[in-house]
Amino acid sequence: MNQDDFNLVTEARIDKLRTGLAVKGAEYAPVDKLSNFKKAALFRGITPEDALMGMVIKHITALDDFIGDLTKGSTITGEEYKKWDEKIGDTMAYGVLLDGLIVERMNND
C-alpha cells in the first residue's frame, strides 16, 4: 500500500473511532465515560483496567479467529470486511478508553 492510500485508511479509521466513541459513549456512559469499567471492576473485585482487558480480549480473540481463517485461505469481501471493521474499531476504542483510565489514575494518585 502506498503512502497516500495508507493515509486515507488512517484518516477513515480515526473518523470511525471518533464517531464510535461518541455514539457508544452516549449510549453506555453518558456522564463518566469510564463508569462501565469501574462498575465491572467493583462487581468482580478487580481493577478497572483488568475489567477493560477482559472485555477487549473478546475482540482480540475474534480478530485472531479471522486471521486464522485467512491462513486457511478465506477471502475478505465487502460484507465480510464489516466484521473486521467492527472488531478493529472496537479494539482501538478500548485502547483509547484504557488511556483514559490510566490518565485518570495518574491524576488521582
ChimeraX attribute file (.defattr): number of C-alpha atoms within 10 A of each C-alpha:
attribute: neighborCount
match mode: 1-to-1
recipient: residues
	/A:1	6
	/A:2	6
	/A:3	8
	/A:4	9
	/A:5	10
	/A:6	11
	/A:7	12
	/A:8	11
	/A:9	12
	/A:10	12
	/A:11	12
	/A:12	12
	/A:13	16
	/A:14	14
	/A:15	11
	/A:16	16
	/A:17	19
	/A:18	13
	/A:19	12
	/A:20	16
	/A:21	19
	/A:22	13
	/A:23	13
	/A:24	12
	/A:25	15
	/A:26	13
	/A:27	9
	/A:28	13
	/A:29	13
	/A:30	13
	/A:31	9
	/A:32	11
	/A:33	18
	/A:34	19
	/A:35	15
	/A:36	15
	/A:37	23
	/A:38	20
	/A:39	15
	/A:40	18
	/A:41	17
	/A:42	13
	/A:43	10
	/A:44	12
	/A:45	11
	/A:46	14
	/A:47	15
	/A:48	23
	/A:49	18
	/A:50	17
	/A:51	20
	/A:52	21
	/A:53	15
	/A:54	13
	/A:55	15
	/A:56	18
	/A:57	12
	/A:58	13
	/A:59	19
	/A:60	15
	/A:61	12
	/A:62	15
	/A:63	17
	/A:64	12
	/A:65	12
	/A:66	18
	/A:67	14
	/A:68	12
	/A:69	13
	/A:70	12
	/A:71	10
	/A:72	9
	/A:73	9
	/A:74	11
	/A:75	10
	/A:76	14
	/A:77	8
	/A:78	7
	/A:79	8
	/A:80	11
	/A:81	12
	/A:82	12
	/A:83	15
	/A:84	17
	/A:85	13
	/A:86	14
	/A:87	20
	/A:88	17
	/A:89	20
	/A:90	18
	/A:91	20
	/A:92	17
	/A:93	18
	/A:94	17
	/A:95	15
	/A:96	14
	/A:97	18
	/A:98	19
	/A:99	13
	/A:100	14
	/A:101	20
	/A:102	14
	/A:103	11
	/A:104	12
	/A:105	12
	/A:106	9
	/A:107	8
	/A:108	7
	/A:109	5
